[in-house]
């Protein structure tokens, strides 16, 4: 966001989901958008971020997009990991264990829905 000046809807969703799953709180993400988004509107931003955290709307706790979804949206970073970007971060950075466990529990539950 800081380099490209503005993000489209899907890019913002990906950014929020990534930040969520590496340990940022709703308020941390809102502050980031407040600082860097030219079209920032706190009411709209808060609803959308809380929605992705499962605190508004459908109350679904959203996972980070898969690698294939990122490719489909033209947002693949070409890292070669060929898995979820969050899991790559988990191998490279210190992320709270309880957050990692929650992420993989949701992955496990969501994958059972498709079988």
N, CA, C and O atoms as a MOPAC input file, in Angstrom:
PM7 MOZYME 1SCF
protein

 N      0.83300 1    -1.18500 1     0.00000 1
 C      0.00000 1     0.00000 1     0.00000 1
 C      0.87700 1     1.24700 1     0.00000 1
 O      0.56100 1     2.24700 1    -0.64300 1
 N      1.97700 1     1.16600 1     0.72900 1
 C      2.85400 1     2.33500 1     0.82100 1
 C      3.57400 1     2.58000 1    -0.50700 1
 O      3.91800 1     3.72000 1    -0.81600 1
 N      3.80800 1     1.52200 1    -1.29900 1
 C      4.52800 1     1.68700 1    -2.55400 1
 C      3.62700 1     1.96000 1    -3.73600 1
 O      3.97400 1     2.75900 1    -4.60600 1
 N      2.46500 1     1.30400 1    -3.78600 1
 C      1.61400 1     1.43200 1    -4.97100 1
 C      0.56000 1     2.52100 1    -4.83600 1
 O     -0.19900 1     2.76200 1    -5.77500 1
 N      0.50000 1     3.17800 1    -3.69400 1
 C     -0.36000 1     4.33300 1    -3.47100 1
 C     -1.80200 1     3.97400 1    -3.14000 1
 O     -2.37900 1     4.57100 1    -2.23100 1
 N     -2.39800 1     3.03200 1    -3.83700 1
 C     -3.77500 1     2.64700 1    -3.55000 1
 C     -3.95400 1     1.19000 1    -3.93200 1
 O     -3.29800 1     0.69100 1    -4.84600 1
 N     -4.84500 1     0.51600 1    -3.22800 1
 C     -5.09400 1    -0.89600 1    -3.47500 1
 C     -6.53900 1    -1.09500 1    -3.88400 1
 O     -7.43000 1    -0.36900 1    -3.44200 1
 N     -6.76600 1    -2.10700 1    -4.75000 1
 C     -8.14600 1    -2.42700 1    -5.08800 1
 C     -8.74300 1    -3.28600 1    -3.97300 1
 O     -8.06700 1    -3.59500 1    -2.99200 1
 N     -9.98800 1    -3.66100 1    -4.12600 1
 C    -10.70000 1    -4.39800 1    -3.07900 1
 C     -9.98100 1    -5.69100 1    -2.68900 1
 O     -9.73500 1    -5.93200 1    -1.50700 1
 N     -9.64600 1    -6.51800 1    -3.67200 1
 C     -9.01000 1    -7.80900 1    -3.37000 1
 C     -7.63700 1    -7.63000 1    -2.73300 1
 O     -7.26100 1    -8.39600 1    -1.84500 1
 N     -6.89800 1    -6.64000 1    -3.17300 1
 C     -5.59400 1    -6.37700 1    -2.57200 1
 C     -5.74600 1    -5.97200 1    -1.10800 1
 O     -4.93500 1    -6.36400 1    -0.26800 1
 N     -6.76400 1    -5.20100 1    -0.80400 1
 C     -7.01100 1    -4.81300 1     0.58500 1
 C     -7.43500 1    -6.01800 1     1.42600 1
 O     -7.00200 1    -6.16300 1     2.56900 1
 N     -8.27600 1    -6.87400 1     0.86300 1
 C     -8.69100 1    -8.08700 1     1.57500 1
 C     -7.47200 1    -8.94500 1     1.88800 1
 O     -7.31100 1    -9.41100 1     3.01600 1
 N     -6.61900 1    -9.15500 1     0.89700 1
 C     -5.41300 1    -9.96400 1     1.09900 1
 C     -4.52600 1    -9.34600 1     2.17200 1
 O     -4.01500 1   -10.05600 1     3.03700 1
 N     -4.34200 1    -8.03900 1     2.12400 1
 C     -3.51300 1    -7.36700 1     3.12400 1
 C     -4.08600 1    -7.55800 1     4.52400 1
 O     -3.35000 1    -7.88200 1     5.45600 1
 N     -5.38800 1    -7.36200 1     4.67800 1
 C     -6.02000 1    -7.52900 1     5.98800 1
 C     -5.88100 1    -8.97300 1     6.46000 1
 O     -5.51400 1    -9.21200 1     7.61000 1
 N     -6.17000 1    -9.93700 1     5.58900 1
 C     -6.08200 1   -11.34200 1     5.99500 1
 C     -4.64800 1   -11.73000 1     6.35900 1
 O     -4.42200 1   -12.46500 1     7.32000 1
 N     -3.70600 1   -11.24300 1     5.60100 1
 C     -2.30800 1   -11.53900 1     5.92100 1
 C     -1.94300 1   -10.96200 1     7.29800 1
 O     -1.40500 1   -11.66400 1     8.15400 1
 N     -2.24000 1    -9.69200 1     7.49000 1
 C     -1.90700 1    -9.05200 1     8.76900 1
 C     -2.62000 1    -9.74200 1     9.93200 1
 O     -2.04600 1    -9.92000 1    11.00600 1
 N     -3.86700 1   -10.12400 1     9.70700 1
 C     -4.63700 1   -10.83400 1    10.74000 1
 C     -3.91600 1   -12.10300 1    11.16500 1
 O     -3.75800 1   -12.35500 1    12.36000 1
 N     -3.47700 1   -12.90700 1    10.19700 1
 C     -2.92100 1   -14.22500 1    10.50500 1
 C     -1.45200 1   -14.19700 1    10.90100 1
 O     -0.87800 1   -15.23600 1    11.22700 1
 N     -0.84000 1   -13.01900 1    10.87600 1
 C      0.51400 1   -12.92600 1    11.43500 1
 C      0.51200 1   -12.17000 1    12.75100 1
 O      1.57200 1   -11.85900 1    13.29300 1
 N     -0.69200 1   -11.86700 1    13.27400 1
 C     -0.77500 1   -11.37100 1    14.63300 1
 C     -1.23100 1    -9.94400 1    14.84600 1
 O     -1.24600 1    -9.47900 1    15.98500 1
 N     -1.60300 1    -9.23000 1    13.79400 1
 C     -2.09000 1    -7.86900 1    13.96900 1
 C     -3.52700 1    -7.89200 1    14.46100 1
 O     -4.31400 1    -8.74500 1    14.05200 1
 N     -3.86700 1    -6.96400 1    15.33300 1
 C     -5.23600 1    -6.85400 1    15.83100 1
 C     -6.06800 1    -5.99800 1    14.86900 1
 O     -5.53200 1    -5.35700 1    13.96500 1
 N     -7.36300 1    -6.00400 1    15.08000 1
 C     -8.25500 1    -5.14200 1    14.29700 1
 C     -7.78000 1    -3.69700 1    14.40400 1
 O     -7.65500 1    -3.01000 1    13.39000 1
 N     -7.51700 1    -3.23400 1    15.61300 1
 C     -7.09900 1    -1.84700 1    15.80400 1
 C     -5.75900 1    -1.54400 1    15.14100 1
 O     -5.57600 1    -0.45200 1    14.60200 1
 N     -4.81500 1    -2.49300 1    15.16900 1
 C     -3.53400 1    -2.30000 1    14.48100 1
 C     -3.75300 1    -2.10400 1    12.98200 1
 O     -3.13500 1    -1.23800 1    12.36100 1
 N     -4.63100 1    -2.91000 1    12.41500 1
 C     -4.89500 1    -2.83800 1    10.97100 1
 C     -5.60900 1    -1.53500 1    10.62900 1
 O     -5.29300 1    -0.89900 1     9.62400 1
 N     -6.56500 1    -1.13900 1    11.45700 1
 C     -7.26700 1     0.13100 1    11.23000 1
 C     -6.27100 1     1.28500 1    11.26100 1
 O     -6.33800 1     2.17900 1    10.41700 1
 N     -5.36300 1     1.27900 1    12.20700 1
 C     -4.34700 1     2.34300 1    12.29000 1
 C     -3.46000 1     2.36800 1    11.05100 1
 O     -3.09700 1     3.44200 1    10.57100 1
 N     -3.11100 1     1.20100 1    10.53400 1
 C     -2.31000 1     1.12600 1     9.31300 1
 C     -3.06000 1     1.78200 1     8.14900 1
 O     -2.50400 1     2.61000 1     7.42700 1
 N     -4.32800 1     1.39800 1     7.98000 1
 C     -5.11600 1     1.97900 1     6.89400 1
 C     -5.32200 1     3.47900 1     7.10200 1
 O     -5.29400 1     4.24900 1     6.14100 1
 N     -5.52500 1     3.89000 1     8.33500 1
 C     -5.69800 1     5.31500 1     8.62900 1
 C     -4.46000 1     6.10000 1     8.18500 1
 O     -4.57100 1     7.20800 1     7.66100 1
 N     -3.30700 1     5.52000 1     8.39700 1
 C     -2.05300 1     6.19900 1     8.06600 1
 C     -1.76500 1     6.20100 1     6.56400 1
 O     -1.23400 1     7.18100 1     6.04100 1
 N     -2.11100 1     5.10600 1     5.85800 1
 C     -1.65400 1     4.96300 1     4.47300 1
 C     -2.72900 1     4.99400 1     3.39000 1
 O     -2.39700 1     5.20000 1     2.22300 1
 N     -3.99800 1     4.79900 1     3.72900 1
 C     -5.05000 1     4.79800 1     2.69900 1
 C     -5.58300 1     6.21000 1     2.49000 1
 O     -6.05700 1     6.85700 1     3.42500 1
 N     -5.49700 1     6.66800 1     1.26400 1
 C     -5.95600 1     8.02800 1     0.95600 1
 C     -7.46000 1     8.16600 1     1.12200 1
 O     -7.94700 1     9.24000 1     1.47400 1
 N     -8.19400 1     7.10700 1     0.87800 1
 C     -9.65300 1     7.15800 1     0.95100 1
 C    -10.17900 1     6.59000 1     2.26900 1
 O    -11.30600 1     6.09700 1     2.32700 1
 N     -9.37500 1     6.65600 1     3.31500 1
 C     -9.73600 1     6.04300 1     4.59600 1
 C    -11.03700 1     6.60800 1     5.15200 1
 O    -11.23300 1     7.82200 1     5.22400 1
 N    -11.91000 1     5.70100 1     5.53800 1
 C    -13.15500 1     6.03200 1     6.22200 1
 C    -13.24500 1     5.03500 1     7.37200 1
 O    -13.42700 1     3.84000 1     7.13700 1
 N    -13.12200 1     5.50200 1     8.59600 1
 C    -13.01500 1     4.57900 1     9.73200 1
 C    -14.21500 1     3.66000 1     9.87400 1
 O    -14.04800 1     2.47800 1    10.17400 1
 N    -15.40200 1     4.16500 1     9.66800 1
 C    -16.59600 1     3.33000 1     9.81100 1
 C    -16.58900 1     2.16900 1     8.81400 1
 O    -16.86000 1     1.02600 1     9.18200 1
 N    -16.28100 1     2.46900 1     7.56300 1
 C    -16.24200 1     1.43800 1     6.52300 1
 C    -15.07200 1     0.48100 1     6.76300 1
 O    -15.23900 1    -0.73700 1     6.70400 1
 N    -13.90500 1     1.03100 1     7.03100 1
 C    -12.71500 1     0.19100 1     7.24400 1
 C    -12.90800 1    -0.73700 1     8.43400 1
 O    -12.57600 1    -1.92000 1     8.36200 1
 N    -13.43500 1    -0.21200 1     9.51300 1
 C    -13.62800 1    -1.03700 1    10.71400 1
 C    -14.60000 1    -2.18000 1    10.43500 1
 O    -14.35200 1    -3.31900 1    10.83000 1
 N    -15.69800 1    -1.87900 1     9.75700 1
 C    -16.65400 1    -2.93700 1     9.43000 1
 C    -15.99400 1    -4.01500 1     8.58100 1
 O    -16.13600 1    -5.20500 1     8.86200 1
 N    -15.27100 1    -3.60200 1     7.54300 1
 C    -14.66200 1    -4.57500 1     6.63700 1
 C    -13.59900 1    -5.41300 1     7.34500 1
 O    -13.53300 1    -6.62400 1     7.13200 1
 N    -12.77900 1    -4.80200 1     8.16800 1
 C    -11.74900 1    -5.54600 1     8.90100 1
 C    -12.41100 1    -6.48600 1     9.90200 1
 O    -12.04400 1    -7.65800 1     9.99000 1
 N    -13.37600 1    -5.98300 1    10.65100 1
 C    -14.07200 1    -6.83500 1    11.62100 1
 C    -14.81700 1    -7.97200 1    10.91900 1
 O    -14.92200 1    -9.07100 1    11.46400 1
 N    -15.32700 1    -7.71800 1     9.72800 1
 C    -15.99700 1    -8.75400 1     8.94400 1
 C    -15.02600 1    -9.90300 1     8.64900 1
 O    -15.37900 1   -11.07200 1     8.80300 1
 N    -13.81000 1    -9.56900 1     8.22600 1
 C    -12.81600 1   -10.59200 1     7.90100 1
 C    -12.30100 1   -11.31800 1     9.14100 1
 O    -11.81500 1   -12.44600 1     9.04500 1
 N    -12.40300 1   -10.68400 1    10.29000 1
 C    -12.02500 1   -11.32100 1    11.55700 1
 C    -13.17500 1   -12.17900 1    12.10900 1
 O    -12.99700 1   -12.88300 1    13.10300 1
 N    -14.33900 1   -12.12400 1    11.47600 1
 C    -15.49000 1   -12.88600 1    11.95000 1
 C    -16.25000 1   -12.20400 1    13.06600 1
 O    -16.96400 1   -12.86400 1    13.82100 1
 N    -16.11000 1   -10.89100 1    13.18300 1
 C    -16.76700 1   -10.14100 1    14.25300 1
 C    -18.00800 1    -9.39400 1    13.77300 1
 O    -18.75800 1    -8.86000 1    14.58900 1
 N    -18.23100 1    -9.35000 1    12.47700 1
 C    -19.37500 1    -8.65400 1    11.87000 1
 C    -19.96300 1    -9.54900 1    10.78300 1
 O    -19.34400 1   -10.53100 1    10.37200 1
 N    -21.15100 1    -9.20400 1    10.32800 1
 C    -21.76100 1    -9.88600 1     9.18700 1
 C    -21.99000 1   -11.36300 1     9.43300 1
 O    -22.67900 1   -11.74600 1    10.37800 1
 N    -21.40900 1   -12.18900 1     8.57900 1
 C    -21.62600 1   -13.63900 1     8.63500 1
 C    -20.96600 1   -14.30600 1     9.83800 1
 O    -21.26100 1   -15.45900 1    10.15200 1
 N    -20.07800 1   -13.58200 1    10.50800 1
 C    -19.33300 1   -14.09900 1    11.67400 1
 C    -18.44000 1   -15.27900 1    11.29400 1
 O    -18.13100 1   -16.13000 1    12.12800 1
 N    -18.03800 1   -15.31800 1    10.04600 1
 C    -17.12000 1   -16.34600 1     9.56000 1
 C    -15.69500 1   -15.84900 1     9.75100 1
 O    -15.37700 1   -14.71700 1     9.38700 1
 N    -14.84400 1   -16.68300 1    10.31500 1
 C    -13.44100 1   -16.33000 1    10.53900 1
 C    -12.67400 1   -16.65500 1     9.25300 1
 O    -12.35800 1   -17.81800 1     8.99800 1
 N    -12.37600 1   -15.64600 1     8.45200 1
 C    -11.78900 1   -15.86500 1     7.12900 1
 C    -10.31200 1   -16.22800 1     7.19100 1
 O     -9.54400 1   -15.68200 1     7.98200 1
 N     -9.94400 1   -17.17300 1     6.32500 1
 C     -8.55100 1   -17.57600 1     6.16800 1
 C     -7.88800 1   -16.72300 1     5.09100 1
 O     -8.56300 1   -16.09300 1     4.27700 1
 N     -6.57300 1   -16.71200 1     5.09800 1
 C     -5.79800 1   -16.08400 1     4.02800 1
 C     -6.08000 1   -16.84000 1     2.73800 1
 O     -6.26800 1   -18.05700 1     2.76300 1
 N     -6.11200 1   -16.14200 1     1.62200 1
 C     -6.32800 1   -16.79600 1     0.32900 1
 C     -5.23200 1   -17.82400 1     0.06700 1
 O     -4.08400 1   -17.65800 1     0.48000 1
 N     -5.61200 1   -18.87600 1    -0.62100 1
 C     -4.65200 1   -19.91000 1    -1.01000 1
 C     -3.74000 1   -19.37800 1    -2.10600 1
 O     -4.01000 1   -18.34400 1    -2.71800 1
 N     -2.67300 1   -20.09500 1    -2.33500 1
 C     -1.74200 1   -19.72300 1    -3.40500 1
 C     -2.46200 1   -19.72000 1    -4.75800 1
 O     -2.26000 1   -18.81400 1    -5.56600 1
 N     -3.28800 1   -20.71600 1    -5.00300 1
 C     -3.99200 1   -20.77700 1    -6.29000 1
 C     -4.96300 1   -19.60500 1    -6.44800 1
 O     -5.11100 1   -19.07400 1    -7.54900 1
 N     -5.62900 1   -19.19500 1    -5.36100 1
 C     -6.52500 1   -18.03700 1    -5.41900 1
 C     -5.72500 1   -16.75700 1    -5.68700 1
 O     -6.16300 1   -15.89300 1    -6.44700 1
 N     -4.55700 1   -16.64400 1    -5.06200 1
 C     -3.69500 1   -15.47700 1    -5.30400 1
 C     -3.28200 1   -15.42500 1    -6.77300 1
 O     -3.26200 1   -14.35000 1    -7.37300 1
 N     -2.95200 1   -16.58200 1    -7.35600 1
 C     -2.58500 1   -16.62800 1    -8.77900 1
 C     -3.77400 1   -16.24300 1    -9.64600 1
 O     -3.63200 1   -15.48500 1   -10.60600 1
 N     -4.95100 1   -16.77100 1    -9.30200 1
 C     -6.17000 1   -16.47600 1   -10.04700 1
 C     -6.46700 1   -14.97700 1   -10.05400 1
 O     -6.92700 1   -14.44000 1   -11.06200 1
 N     -6.20700 1   -14.31000 1    -8.94600 1
 C     -6.45600 1   -12.87400 1    -8.83500 1
 C     -5.31100 1   -12.02300 1    -9.38100 1
 O     -5.38800 1   -10.79400 1    -9.36700 1
 N     -4.25000 1   -12.67200 1    -9.86300 1
 C     -3.10400 1   -11.94100 1   -10.39400 1
 C     -2.25600 1   -11.29700 1    -9.31100 1
 O     -1.57000 1   -10.30600 1    -9.55800 1
 N     -2.30400 1   -11.86400 1    -8.10800 1
 C     -1.56300 1   -11.28800 1    -6.98900 1
 C     -0.47400 1   -12.22000 1    -6.46800 1
 O      0.02100 1   -12.03300 1    -5.35700 1
 N     -0.10400 1   -13.20700 1    -7.24800 1
 C      0.95500 1   -14.12300 1    -6.83100 1
 C      2.26700 1   -13.34900 1    -6.71700 1
 O      2.62600 1   -12.58100 1    -7.60900 1
 N      2.96000 1   -13.55600 1    -5.63000 1
 C      4.22100 1   -12.85600 1    -5.40700 1
 C      5.40800 1   -13.58600 1    -6.02600 1
 O      6.53100 1   -13.08100 1    -6.01600 1
 N      5.15400 1   -14.77300 1    -6.56200 1
 C      6.22000 1   -15.53000 1    -7.20100 1
 C      7.29600 1   -15.99200 1    -6.25000 1
 O      8.47100 1   -16.05700 1    -6.61100 1
 N      6.89600 1   -16.31600 1    -5.03000 1
 C      7.88200 1   -16.69700 1    -4.01600 1
 C      8.36800 1   -18.12700 1    -4.18200 1
 O      9.39400 1   -18.50100 1    -3.61300 1
 N      7.63600 1   -18.94000 1    -4.96200 1
 C      8.03200 1   -20.32300 1    -5.15700 1
 C      7.57400 1   -21.24600 1    -4.04800 1
 O      7.79000 1   -22.45500 1    -4.12600 1
 N      6.95200 1   -20.71000 1    -3.02700 1
 C      6.48600 1   -21.50900 1    -1.88200 1
 C      5.34200 1   -22.42100 1    -2.30100 1
 O      5.23900 1   -23.55000 1    -1.82000 1
 N      4.47900 1   -21.93900 1    -3.19700 1
 C      3.33800 1   -22.67300 1    -3.74200 1
 C      2.37300 1   -23.15500 1    -2.66000 1
 O      1.67200 1   -24.15300 1    -2.82600 1
 N      2.35600 1   -22.43800 1    -1.57500 1
 C      1.40200 1   -22.67200 1    -0.49200 1
 C      0.95100 1   -21.31800 1     0.01500 1
 O      1.39700 1   -20.28100 1    -0.47500 1
 N      0.10300 1   -21.33000 1     0.95900 1
 C     -0.42500 1   -20.10900 1     1.54400 1
 C      0.70100 1   -19.20000 1     2.04400 1
 O      1.62000 1   -19.65800 1     2.72300 1
 N      0.62500 1   -17.93000 1     1.71000 1
 C      1.65000 1   -16.95300 1     2.08800 1
 C      1.83300 1   -16.86000 1     3.60000 1
 O      2.94200 1   -16.62000 1     4.07600 1
 N      0.76500 1   -17.04600 1     4.34800 1
 C      0.85400 1   -17.00100 1     5.80700 1
 C      1.75400 1   -18.12300 1     6.31400 1
 O      2.55800 1   -17.91400 1     7.22200 1
 N      1.62200 1   -19.31200 1     5.73000 1
 C      2.44900 1   -20.43200 1     6.19300 1
 C      3.92700 1   -20.18100 1     5.89300 1
 O      4.79700 1   -20.63500 1     6.63700 1
 N      4.20900 1   -19.46700 1     4.81800 1
 C      5.59400 1   -19.09500 1     4.53100 1
 C      6.12600 1   -18.19700 1     5.64600 1
 O      7.24400 1   -18.38400 1     6.12500 1
 N      5.32400 1   -17.23200 1     6.04800 1
 C      5.71900 1   -16.32400 1     7.12900 1
 C      5.93700 1   -17.09900 1     8.41500 1
 O      6.86100 1   -16.79500 1     9.17000 1
 N      5.09900 1   -18.10000 1     8.67700 1
 C      5.24700 1   -18.89800 1     9.89400 1
 C      6.61500 1   -19.59400 1     9.94500 1
 O      7.15000 1   -19.83700 1    11.02700 1
 N      7.17200 1   -19.91000 1     8.78400 1
 C      8.48800 1   -20.56300 1     8.77300 1
 C      9.62900 1   -19.56800 1     8.94600 1
 O     10.74600 1   -19.96600 1     9.27400 1
 N      9.36700 1   -18.28700 1     8.73100 1
 C     10.43100 1   -17.28100 1     8.71900 1
 C     10.37600 1   -16.28300 1     9.87000 1
 O     11.37300 1   -15.62000 1    10.15400 1
 N      9.23500 1   -16.16700 1    10.53300 1
 C      9.07200 1   -15.12900 1    11.56300 1
 C      8.46400 1   -15.72000 1    12.82900 1
 O      7.85100 1   -16.78700 1    12.80600 1
 N      8.64300 1   -15.02200 1    13.90100 1
 C      8.06700 1   -15.45400 1    15.17200 1
 C      6.62100 1   -14.97000 1    15.24700 1
 O      6.34600 1   -13.77400 1    15.33700 1
 N      5.72400 1   -15.92200 1    15.20600 1
 C      4.29100 1   -15.65100 1    15.28600 1
 C      3.77100 1   -16.44900 1    16.47400 1
 O      4.18200 1   -17.59300 1    16.66700 1
 N      2.88400 1   -15.87700 1    17.27000 1
 C      2.38100 1   -16.60200 1    18.44900 1
 C      1.83700 1   -17.98900 1    18.09300 1
 O      1.05700 1   -18.14000 1    17.15300 1
 N      2.25200 1   -18.97500 1    18.84400 1
 C      1.87500 1   -20.37200 1    18.59700 1
 C      0.35800 1   -20.56500 1    18.58300 1
 O     -0.16400 1   -21.33400 1    17.77600 1
 N     -0.34700 1   -19.87100 1    19.47400 1
 C     -1.80000 1   -20.03900 1    19.51700 1
 C     -2.46300 1   -19.53600 1    18.23900 1
 O     -3.48400 1   -20.08500 1    17.82600 1
 N     -1.90700 1   -18.50700 1    17.60300 1
 C     -2.43700 1   -18.00700 1    16.34000 1
 C     -2.17900 1   -19.01600 1    15.22700 1
 O     -3.05500 1   -19.27500 1    14.40100 1
 N     -0.98600 1   -19.58000 1    15.20600 1
 C     -0.65500 1   -20.60500 1    14.20900 1
 C     -1.59200 1   -21.79700 1    14.36700 1
 O     -2.11800 1   -22.30500 1    13.37700 1
 N     -1.80400 1   -22.24600 1    15.59400 1
 C     -2.69900 1   -23.38200 1    15.83900 1
 C     -4.12600 1   -23.07700 1    15.39300 1
 O     -4.78700 1   -23.93100 1    14.80000 1
 N     -4.60500 1   -21.86300 1    15.67400 1
 C     -5.95100 1   -21.46400 1    15.25500 1
 C     -6.06100 1   -21.48200 1    13.73800 1
 O     -7.05300 1   -21.96100 1    13.18900 1
 N     -5.04300 1   -20.96000 1    13.06100 1
 C     -5.03200 1   -20.93200 1    11.60000 1
 C     -5.15700 1   -22.34800 1    11.03500 1
 O     -5.99100 1   -22.60000 1    10.16600 1
 N     -4.32700 1   -23.27100 1    11.52900 1
 C     -4.34500 1   -24.62400 1    10.98700 1
 C     -5.60800 1   -25.39000 1    11.36600 1
 O     -6.03400 1   -26.26700 1    10.61500 1
 N     -6.21500 1   -25.08400 1    12.50500 1
 C     -7.50200 1   -25.69200 1    12.86100 1
 C     -8.57900 1   -25.24800 1    11.87100 1
 O     -9.39400 1   -26.05900 1    11.43000 1
 N     -8.58000 1   -23.96500 1    11.52600 1
 C     -9.55400 1   -23.47400 1    10.54100 1
 C     -9.30200 1   -24.07000 1     9.16200 1
 O    -10.24800 1   -24.39100 1     8.44300 1
 N     -8.03800 1   -24.21900 1     8.79000 1
 C     -7.70800 1   -24.84800 1     7.51200 1
 C     -8.26100 1   -26.27300 1     7.49800 1
 O     -8.88500 1   -26.69900 1     6.52600 1
 N     -8.02700 1   -26.98900 1     8.57000 1
 C     -8.48800 1   -28.37500 1     8.67700 1
 C    -10.01400 1   -28.44400 1     8.56300 1
 O    -10.54200 1   -29.27800 1     7.82800 1
 N    -10.72200 1   -27.57100 1     9.28600 1
 C    -12.18600 1   -27.56200 1     9.24200 1
 C    -12.69600 1   -27.19500 1     7.85300 1
 O    -13.63200 1   -27.81600 1     7.34900 1
 N    -12.07900 1   -26.18100 1     7.23100 1
 C    -12.56600 1   -25.74400 1     5.92700 1
 C    -12.28000 1   -26.78100 1     4.85000 1
 O    -13.07200 1   -26.93200 1     3.92100 1
 N    -11.17500 1   -27.49000 1     4.95400 1
 C    -10.87300 1   -28.50900 1     3.94300 1
 C    -11.82800 1   -29.68300 1     4.05700 1
 O    -12.09000 1   -30.36000 1     3.06300 1
 N    -12.35100 1   -29.93800 1     5.23900 1
 C    -13.31800 1   -31.02800 1     5.41900 1
 C    -14.63900 1   -30.69400 1     4.74300 1
 O    -15.39600 1   -31.59600 1     4.38200 1
 N    -14.92000 1   -29.42500 1     4.57000 1
 C    -16.16100 1   -29.02200 1     3.89700 1
 C    -16.16100 1   -29.36300 1     2.41600 1
 O    -17.22600 1   -29.47400 1     1.80900 1
 N    -14.98600 1   -29.53000 1     1.82900 1
 C    -14.88500 1   -29.73900 1     0.38700 1
 C    -14.71000 1   -31.20000 1     0.01800 1
 O    -14.56200 1   -31.51000 1    -1.16400 1
 N    -14.72000 1   -32.10300 1     0.97500 1
 C    -14.53500 1   -33.52300 1     0.68500 1
 C    -15.81300 1   -34.28800 1     0.89900 1
 O    -15.84400 1   -35.50300 1     0.70200 1

